[in-house]
Every structure is written in structure tokens, then in C-alpha cells.
Amino acid sequence: MMGGDFAPLEAIKGIKLYRELGSNAELTLFGDSQQINDLLQEHQLDLAGIHVVHTSQVVDMDEHPTKALREKQDSSIAVGFGYLAKGMTDAFISAGNTGAMMVGSLFSIKAIEGIQRPTIGAYMPRENGKLGWLLDVGINADCKPENLVQFALLGSIFAEQILNIPNPKVGLINIGEEEGKGNLLAQAAYPLLKELKSINFIGNIEGRDVFLDKADVMVCEGFTGNIILKLGESIHGLVQRRNIKDEFFDMFEFEQYGGVPVLGVNKPVIIGHGISHAKAFKNMIGIAQTMIEKDLIGKIKASL
């Protein structure tokens, strides 16, 4: 509850929006109990199924993740991951320090056996009105070919189960379509992806294909992925500033998707943008609920 630029107010508003959908999921709120309880009362939320766990510390956005979690063991992120690891909750959500969320995931619930590096992706709007899935988008700036293969597998399962895309097309982001193009990483990853029978690999895709219907899952190392993601964010900002109204560009507004899951860890963890408002928090809870209901983690383990 204490993560993000507008904590905990926007998280409370998001919970109210989520509850208005009629869901009966139980919510455990970690943070300053005085602030949280005052806001719950102010916004007239039914407290049935809501549990508040007081924490006295907050991991700030600019703190070093490992150091902060080690020194602030009573922070909302640290305590939240403790509950998740003990099975006292089924998923964990925060718009706080992304690095701390990743470190917390790896040290508390750990990576799924066989996963070398967990990853996070990003929703990519496409001209046909549907969504694609780009990964990695920043936490794995340098990768080995085997990492990209696992990203492709994780992304394919996510696209099929959460984005409801049957037999999703997987493309390797490259500087040309032909096999053999690209840097050493792309050249080495291509034949490995081609051999992986459990995904629908269509070959290389280029930057101009990202917003088209060429691939449903787009795979790259986090350095390239983060640049693409930030470029997409800048397009949305530019369109807004120029007061352009268009359904395609409206899809770049991140709050309608909430946050993104950490793929490759043993339980659902959702990371939100630091500037998340109520709509984003509502949708983050919804993603977590869908991941639990569809047993996404179980399906990933089975695929490995």
C-alpha cells in the first residue's frame, strides 16, 4: 500500500473500484495502518474480506533494492513477500520500487526450478486493436541465447492464458528478417528458438513490426526491450500533447492494463508503474486474480 507516488490513497481508490466489480477476493493490505484505516473509512469501503497488516517502514523509489530490503525488514514490500512466501497470501502487488520487487521475488518465493532468469514484459498495442507482449523490458539488459528461449516460452504461455491468444506467434526482434541476421546474441538464439517445438516461432521481426499483427510475442534482451517500451510511452505522451484522438493511440495508456507480472517465479507477483492511479491498481488486482484462477504458474512449471 505504500508503494508508488500516490500511496496509499490511489491504492485505496483502486480497491474500491475493484470491489464495485463484485469480486469476493480477500485483500491483505500492508502499510501504515493509521493511514490505511482512515482512508478505508473515508471511502466507505466494506471491511469484510480486507485485512490490514501494519508496517512501519517504506522502501523509497530511489533506494538500492538489496540494501533497502536487508535494512528495512518491516517495510510493506518485505513483509508482503514474507506473507507470500509462507502461503498466507496467493499473490503480491505493488507499485513501489521495481528493483526491490524483483529482489524480493527472487529471495522469498524464488525462481521456478529450471528458470535461469525471471523476466517482465510489456503490453504492446497493435494496429488491429489487439495486444502483443514484449519481453524482456529492462531487468535483464544482458542475456544469453538460452535466456531468450525461456523468455519466448514464458511469453507464449502468458499470451495464451492471459491475453487469450491461441497458439501465439513468437518473433525474435532483429535488424533484418533473414535467418543469420543480427548480433551474436540474435544469431545464436534463432536456431534454438527454431528447434523449440512447444512455441509457434515465426522467425525474425523488425522494429517496424512491433505495432503490427506480425507476432504476438516479441522477444529480445532487456536493453532493446526497454528502449522500445519507453519509445511507446513517449508516443502516447506526444499524442496527448498534440490533442490527437485515435483509438490506436488510446491503447498506449498503461493504466488500463494495470501492471506486469514477474514471469518465472513461483507465485504471482505484479509490478505497477510508480505513477499508478486507481484504475491501474484495480487492474493489477484483476491480473493477479486471473493468474491464480488460470493456474498460470502451474502451466509454466508443466511446460518446463
N, C-alpha and C positions, 0 to 999 in steps of 0.2 A: 504493500500500500504506500510505501514511502519512496518508491522509485519513479523518476520522471520529473519534468519541470513543473507539473501542476499537481503534485501529490500533496495530500491524498484525495483532494476534492474531486478531480476528474475520474478517479477510480471509483469513488462512491457513486457518482452520476452514472458511470458505465454499468455498475452493478444494478442500479435502479432500472436502466434500460433493458438489461438482460432479464431481470425478474419480470418485467412487463410482457416478455415473450411467453411467460407461463412455465418456464423451466423450474424443476424442483431440485436442481443440483445443490448440494451443500457447499458453502463457501467458507473457507478459513482465511481470515484477514490478518496479516502480520504487519505490525507497526505501532505507532504511538496510540495507545488505547483511548486516551482522552480525546485526541483529535478525531479519531475514527468514530467513537461513540457519539460525540457531539454532532458529527456530520450525518450519521445514520439517523439520529433523532430529527435533525433539521430537515432532512429529505424524506422523512416519514416512511422509512423502509421497514417492512415486516422483518423482525429479527429471527423468525423461525428459520432454521437451517443456516444461520450465519453465526460463525464463531470468531471471536476477536482474541488474538494472541498478542499480548503486549511485548514490544521490543524497544529497547532504549537507545539503539544506535542506528545510523543511516550510512550506507556506503555512497559517497558522493560520486557524481559522474566522472570527475577528473582524477579519482584515486586509482592507484595501481591495484589491479584486481586481487592478485595473490596476497599482497601485503594487507590490503583492506580486510579481506575475509579472515586472515590469520589474527589480526589485531581487533577486529570488530565482530566477535562471535555472537554478540547479541543484536546484530543488525537484522533488519527484516529479511534480507536475502539469505544470510547464513542460517537463521532459524527456520525460514521457509524450506530450505533444502534439507535441513535436519528432519523436518516432518515428512518430507517426500521420501527420504531415504529409509525412514522407519515404517513406511506404509501407512502413515496417519493421514496422508492426502494422496490423491491419484495423479495430480498434475500440478505444475507450478508456473505462475505467470508473473512477469514484472516488466515495467518499462524503465527499469533502472540501468545501472552500469552494465553494458553488454559484456565486457571482459569478465566482470565478477560473475555474471550469469553463466558464462562458458566455463570458468574455473570451478564454480560451484557444481555445475553438471558433472564435470569430469572427476571431481574428488568425492562427491557424495553418492550419486547414482551410477557413475562410471559409464564408459562406452560399452555398447553391446559387444559380446565376445566375437572377435573376428574383424570388427571395425577398427581400422587404423587411425582414422581421424573423423570425428563428427563434423558436421557441416551445417551451415544455414543457407537458405535460398531466398529468393525474392520473386514476387508475382510480377510477370511481365505482360502488360496489356497487349492484345493483338488486334489487328485491323478488323478481324471477323467478329469482334465483340467478346471473344473468349480470353482465357488467361493461359499464359505459358509459365514455366517455372525455371528460373535461372539459378544455378548453384556451381560453385561456392561464390559468395558475395562479400568475402572480406576476412574471414577468420583463418583461412589457410592461404596466405599470399604466395607461398612457395609449395609446390606439390610434386609428388612422384606420379608416374603414369598409373600406378595401381590405385592411388587416391582418386583419380578422375573416374576410374572404373567403378569404384564404390559409390562415388557421388552420383553416377549415372543410375546405378541400381536403386539407391535411396530415393533419388528424384523421381524415378519411374514409378515406384510404389506409391509415393506421395501423390503424384499426379493422378494415378488411377483411383486411389482410395479417397482422397480429399477433394481433388478437383473434378472427379468423376469423368476422367478421360479414358476410355477403353483402349488398351494396347498403345500407350502413348509413344509418340515418335521421339527418339533421343538423337540430338545433334551435338557434335563437338565443335565449339566455337574456334574458328581458324581464320587465316588470312586468304584462304582460297578453298574451293570446293574439292579439288582433286586430292586423292589419296597421296600422301608423301609431302603435302604442303606443311608449312608452319615451322615453329621452333622445335627443338629436340623433344620437349615435353609432348607436344601435339603429335609429332611423328611417331613417338613410342606408344602413346595412348591409343592411337587409331586402331592398330591391329588387335589390341587387347579388347577394345570395345566391340570390334567386328566379330570376335570369337565368342562373346558373351551371349549365349542363346536365350537368356531369360529377359533380355530387353529388345526393343524394336529399334536398333541402331540404323540411322539413315545416312550416316557419314558426316562430312564437314558441313558447317553452315558459317556464313559470314556475318559481319556486323549489320549489314543491310537486311538480314533475315530475322532479326530479333523480334521485331514487331509484326512480322507476317506469320502465316499459318504453316511455315515450313517444318518447324519442330515444336513439340510440346514441352520437352525437357531440354534445356541448353546447358551444356557442361563446360566448365573452364576452371582454372585456378582462381583463387580469391582476389588476386591483384586485378586481373582483367574484369572479373565479375563486379567488383566494387566500382570500377570506373563506369561500367555500363549502367549499374544501379543509380549512381549519382548523376549521370547524364539524363536518365529518365526523370529523376526528381527535378532537375533543372528545367527540363521541357515543361513539366507541369507548372513550375513557378513562372516561366516565361509566358505561357498561355494565359495564366491568371492575370498577370500584369498587363497583358495586351487585351484583356477582356474578350477573349475568343471563346465562344460557346460551341462545343463539339463533344458528342458522346464518347468518341475515342479518347480524347484528352481527359475527359472526366474520370476515366478508368485509372489514371495515374495518381489519383488521390488515395493515399495509403491507408487512411483511417477505415475505409470500407472493408479492408482485409484484416484489420487488427494488427497482429504481429506475425512473426515467423517461428516455426518450431525448430529446435535443435534436433537434427536428424542423425541418428546413430547412437543415441544414449538410451538407457534402459527404461526411462519413463518420459511422458510428455512434458516438455519444457518449452514455454512460449516466451519469446523476447519481443517487447514492443519498442516502438520509436520513443525517444526521450520526450518528444513534444506531443505525445498521445493525449487525446481528449476522450470524452465519454464514449463516443461511438467506437473508437479503437479498442477501449477496454471491454466493451460489450462483445465485440467480435473476437477478441482474444480468448475470452471465456468460451465462446461458441466453438472456436477451433479446438481448444483443449477437450471440450465435451465430445466433439466429433471424433477426435483421435482415440479417445477412450472407447466410445461406442463401437467404432470400427476395428478396434484392436490393432491399430497401425503398428505398434511396437512388436506385437506377436507376429504380424505378417512379415516385418523386416527380418526378424530372427529366423523365421521359416525359410525365407529366400536365401539366407546365408548358408 
